[in-house]
């Protein structure tokens, strides 16, 4: 498949620069086999059925952009993901100038030693702090790594610290927000519960690789970066029980769907999971987990647009996106949402 097959024209004014307020007032495009319905996120309890189970990502976004010094040279670092040995994989500007053993000094008493350098511009960094001391230093020294299409010429605004965090956020480790979860509020979750819809969470720490463009000309030549995820045994049990009782599994966001597909067998049973996944969901993928997907509108030529095409059908998604553009829906991280029923 050619990457160009997943291109489309998006007027720049359709890119949201701030979220809807309140969050559940964002528009919602319901994409079904029978057609397209224009709704709002607050309608979600009426669009789901009693017994369905909504699964969201409870990762918490950390400040991930750091400016440091190696010798006399300035070094820009974007944290990507924690590694099993306690170090961090990061993306570095001018990574070719970094070598194993180099020390990078950051503000707030934070420093890191380069353990290795990858051919793709990544580095493994061992920091001098860990745990709460590391988290405190990041809050003092680092900035949010907002997507490049959110225009912040002077850096993130104070309100972004809360706007770019979901109500489910508990486990620190994400570089980017699982943006479908940004539409949820305690009032919406309460309305879902009142409608008989269950909910639970899993954890996938979204990495900096989500910001990288596809440089290959063919889909098959592209490889996704790894991301670390956890599905607790009690979460898997809750999902399996709801599905066994006839409920539908509703994934909140592409990150949730990717982890569910990594942990679900051909029998449709979700297994507990703890580890890294680099699953690339593209047209032709055979889904075994979610029946519905709540997600934002994605970039042209992106792996996430390919994912929704795999889930719902390429022609259906092209028609849905054309409708959304014509109808003035707001796109990307701070934008509106769509509820997709699996083809």
N, C-alpha and C positions, 0 to 999 in steps of 0.2 A: 504493500500500500504506500502511496505517495503522501508525504506530509501535506502537500498542497491540496490534497483532496479534502482537507479539514479546515480550509481557509474560508473566511467570510469577511465582509466589510462591516466595520462597526464605527459609527460616527463618534468622535471623541467626547461629545457632550453626553453620551450615554454612560460614560464611566463615572460611577458614584465616588464622590470625594468625602462624604460623611454618611453615616447610617441613617435609616429612618428613625424617627422618634415619635412615639415609643417604638421599640424594636418590632413588636408584632404587627405594627401598622404597615410594614413593607408589603409590596404587592407579591402575589403568588400566582404563577401560571401553572394550572393543573393540566398535565399532558397525559391524555388517555388514548387508547385505541380509537375511541369514539370521537375524539376531537380535542379542542383546546378550550379551557374555561379560565376566565380572568377572575381571580379571587384575591384575598389578602391573607397573610399568614395567620391572622386571628381566626380564620375559618377552618384551620386545620382539624380541630376536634370533630367538625361536621363532615370532613372528608375521609376520616378514618373510621374504623369499626370497633365496637367493644371487643376486647380480647386481643387487638393488635398490640405489638410492642415496639416502642420507639427507642432506638439505641443511638446515643450521642457520644461524642469524644470529650473526655474530661481532662485533656492535657491543658496545661497553663503556659501561656506565652511568657518567655523571659526576655529581658533586654539582651540583644545578641550582637549588636554592632559595636566594635571596639576599635579605638585608635591607640596604637602603641608605638614604641621606639625600639629599634634593634640597632645598637651602636648609635650612629648619627642619622639613621634612615627612619622615616615614618612608615608604619605598616598598618594597613587597614584589614581587620579581621571580622568575618561574620561567622559566629558559631553555627554549626550544622546539627550535630547530634552527639550525645554522650556515648562513649564506647564502653565495652564490658570491663576494660581494665581501669576505668576511672578517668581516662584522658578524654579529650573532646576532638571530634573531627570538625574542621573549620575550613571555610573558603577564605583565601587570602589574595589581596591585590598584590601583584608582582611576586607571586609565590616562588618564582624561579630564583629570587634572591635569598630565599630562606633555605637553610641547611640543617640537618639533624645536629642537635647540640646548641643551636642558636637560642639566646634568651630574648624574649620580647617583654618590655616593661610597660605596663599600663597604669593609669591613675588608680587611686584608692588602695595602694599597696598590693595590687594584683600583678602577677608576672607569670609567664609561661615559657616552657622549654619545648622546642620543636623536636618531636620524636621521629617523625618521618615526613616526607613530602611525596604526594601522589602526582602522577603525570597530568591529571585534569585540573590542577590548581588547588587541590585540597592539601591540608596538612593535619597531622595529629599533634595536639598540644597537651602537655602535662602542666596543669596549673599548680601554683604554690598554695592555694587555698582550696578547701572543699566544704561540703555541707552548707550550713547557714552562713559561715564566713564568706564562702564563694558567692552565695546568693546576694548577700549584703553588698559585696564589692561590685557585683554586676549592676545592682540598682544605682550605685553611685557613679560607676565609670562607663556604663554601656547605654546605648539607645535602642529603642524598638527598631526592628528591621522591617519597616512597612514596605509593602509591594511598591515597585517603581512607578506604577500607574496612579498611586495616590500621591498627588502633588503636595509636597511639603518642602518648599525651597529652603526653609530655615530649620528643618528637622521636625520630628513629630511634635504635634501640639499636646498640651497637657491632657486634653480630653481623650486623646488617642489611647492613653494608658488604660482607660476603662472601656472605651468604644471597641478596642481591638482585643477584648477578652470576653469569653462566653460566660454565662451564668453557671455552667458546669465545671469551670476551670478549677482543678484541685492539684494535679500532679505537675510540677514544674519540669519543663524540658523542651517545649516547642519553640521554634524560631518564628513560625507563622501561625496565625490563628486558624482553627477549623471553622471556616467562616459561615457555614450553614447554621452552626450553633449560635451565631450572633443574633438570630431572630427570636430566640426563646427568652421568655421572662417567667418569673414565678407564677404570674397570673395565667399565662398560657399553659404551663405545666399543670396547674391546678385544674384548668378547664379540661385538659386531656384526661386527667385522673377521674374527674366527674363524669366524663363520657365513657368510662370503662376501658381507657387505653392505658396499658402499662408503659413503664419507661425504665431504662437502666443505662449504664455507661461502660465504656471501655477506654483504653488509653492508647493513642498513637501520637508520638511526638513528631510533629510536622517539621521537616528539616529545611535548610536553606536551598536545597535542590529544587524545591517547588518554584523558586523564582527564576530558575535557569531556562532560557529558551531552547527549543529543539533545533539543533544545528544540522542534524542529518537530513537528507532529502527523502529517505524512506523511513517508514514507521519502524520497520524491523531492525534498522541500524541503531535505534535509540535505546539507551539503557537508563533506567531510573536509579537514583541514589537510594541507598538503604534508609529505612526509618525504623525506629524502635517502638514496639508495641506490646501491650499486655491485655489479655482477656482473662479475668479472674475466674476460678471455677464456679463461683456463685453467679457470675454474670452469664457464663455459658449455660448453666442450669436454668436460669430464668428465661433466657431466650428459647431454649429447647422445649421447656414446659409450655410456653405461650404458643409456639408453633404447633406442638403436638395437640394442643387443645383447639386448633383451628384458626389461631390468630396469624396475622401477617407480620413479617419482620420489616420494619421501616428504618432504613439507615439515614441518619442525619449527617449528610456530608460525604464527600468522596473519600475522605480519610477513614471514616468509619467503615464504609463499604470495602475499601481495600483490605483492611485488617480482617473483617468478617470473611472475605473471600480467601484470605490466607489461612484461616483457621477452620473453615468448614469443609467437611468431606463430601464425596460424591453422594453420600446418603443424606445430605442436608443437615447433619448433626454438627453443631458448633463445638469445637474442642477448646479447652483452656490453651492460652498461648502466651509465651514470654520469649521475645527475641526480636530479630530484625526481619523486615520484609522489603523486597524490591519488586513486588508484583506489579506488572504493567498490564492494565486491563484495556484492551482495545477490541474493535469489532472482530467477532469470531470467538470471543471468550464465552465459555459456558458457565453461567452463574449458578451457584448452589445455595446462596444465602438469602439476601433481601428480595422482597417482592416490590417494595417501593423505595424511592430515593428522594429525599429532600436536599436540594443543592442550589447553589447560586449559579449565575450565568458566567461562563468561563471564556478565556481568551481564545481567539482563533489560532489554529495550528498548535494547540496545546494538548498535552497528554490527558488533561481533564475533559476537554471537549471530546476527545476520542473515547474516554470512559463513558460519558453519557450517551454517545452514539452506540457503543456496545450494549448499553443497558436498555435503550429505548428504540434503537434503530436509527441509522444515519439519516434517512430521508425524513423521518418524523422529527428528529431533532433539528434538522435544517429548517423545516417548516415552523417549528416552535420558536427558534431563534429569529427567523424573519418576522414572525408575528410580534415577538417581544420588542424588536428594534422599531418596528412601525408603530407599536402601541406606546412607546416611550418608557419601557421598563428600564431600570437602572442596573448596570452590569458590574460584575467583579466583587471584590471582597466586602465592600460596604453597600452593595447593591441589593436588588430584589431576589426572590427565590423562585424555584419551580419544584413542583411535586410530580415525579415521574413514576408511572406505572410500567413495570418491566414488560418488554415485548415478549 
